Amino acid sequence: MSASIFLHINQIEKQEKFEHKFFEATDWTIESEASLINKIHEVFELLRPLSSSCMLDFSIEVKNYEEAIFRLKRIKNNRTNIKGAKLTLREIEILGLLMQGLTNIEIADKLFISYETVKSHRKHILEKTGAKNTAALINYYHQTFFDK
């Protein structure tokens, strides 16, 4: 099973389009997914100041269509459900940065928020997931998303 990302950039006024394949992995593993998430984050950081809007279009080939639809219908209100823990988009963003090994200070600098705000988000993530520390949270993430 492989993973790849194509970036499509549209120039609205001139109706110009640009396509760039910026990520390719022959195997879809925990490591390649982490790399893929990092690449998406890099693209957002580079293009956010230039963008007027952003649309993500995911295409995934699945073996069990009905099961995939069932799982997707469980996601509600722009929140991700991690074994019953509903995380906000900001908490998911911070979780992704934690997965990259960033410290609270580095996350605060990267997101232009205070150190105390990052601490508060981390506390809420740990409470919502029931993890006791960051190591348990990362283990929890891997068990939740890569059980099968």
N, C-alpha and C positions, 0 to 999 in steps of 0.2 A: 504494500500500500504506500503510495507516494503522496507528497504534499508540495504544492507550489502556490505562489502568489503572483498575479498579474496586476499591475497598477495601471489604471486608465485615468488619464488626465484630460479633462474637457475644457476648452476655451469657449465660453458661451457666445461672446460677441461674434467671433470669427467662425464658430462651429468647427474648430479644429480639434482633433483627438490624437492622443499619443498613448501608445501601449508599451509597457515595459515589464518584462518578466524579471522580478528582482529577488525571488526566492525559489529554491528548488531543493527538495530532499527526496532521495530515492525511497527512504523508509519513513513512515509517520510514527515516530517514537516520542517518548517523553522529552528527550533532548532536542529532537527536531522541532517539536511543538514549542518548546521554550525559545528556541532560536527564531521561529516564525513569529511569535508574539513580540520578541525584541525588535525584529525587522519592522513590524507594523508600527510599533511605538516610535522607532526612528523616523519612519515616513511621516507620521503625524507631527512629530516635533519639527521636522524640516518644512512641512507644507502648511501647518496651521496658520502662520502669519500671512501666507499668500492666498489662503482659501476663503471663499465666500460661503461654501457649504461642503459637506462631506457625505458621501453615500457608500456604505459597504455592501457589497454583493457577494455572498458566499455561495460556492457551489461545491457540494460534497456528494460523492457517490457512496451509497450505502447498500449493505447486503440485505437488511431488513427494513423496508420502507415504512411499514406500519409502526414498528417500534420507534423509528426515528421521529415520525410525526407525533406519536404519543409523548415522547420525551420533550419535544419542542413545545407542545401545548402546555406543559407544566410551567414554562417560563412566563411570568406575568409582570406587568408594570415596570419594565426596564430594570428589573432586579434579577439577579441570578440566584437560584436556589441550590445551595450546596448542602445536601442531606438535611433539608429543613431550615438552613440558615439563609435568610434573604439579605444579600449584600447590595448596597447602593452602588451606582456606577463609580463613584469616587473610591469606595472601599475596594472595588474590584481593581481599579487602577493602582491603588496602593498595594494590594496583594500582588499584582504583577511586578511591581518594583521590588517588593520584598523577595519575590521569587528570583529576581536578578541579583540579590545579595546586597542591595543598597541599605544604608543606615537611615535612621530617622532624619538626621541632618541632611543627608544627600537627597532624600525624598522631598523634604521641605524645600530645598533649593531648586530641585527639578520642577516641582509643581507650583512654585512661587506662593507657598503657604507657610505658616509658622511651624516651628518644631513642635509646639504644644498641640497644634491641630493634628499633626501626623500621629503623635502619641495617642490622642483621643480616638482617631480612626482605627489605629492598631488595637486599642483596647476593645472597641466595638466589634471588630472583626474576630478577635479571640473569643469574646463573649458569645457572639452569634454562632460560631462554629463549635464552641465547647473545647477548643484547643487551649492547652495550658501555657504554651510558649510558641515562638516562631518555628522552631524545629518541628513541633507537633502539628502546627498549622500547615507546613509544607508537606509533611507526611499525609495529613488529612486530605489535602488538595489532590495529591497523587492517587490515594486510595479511592477518592470520590470519582475522579474523572478517568482513571485508567484501570478500574476493576476488571473490565471485560476486554 
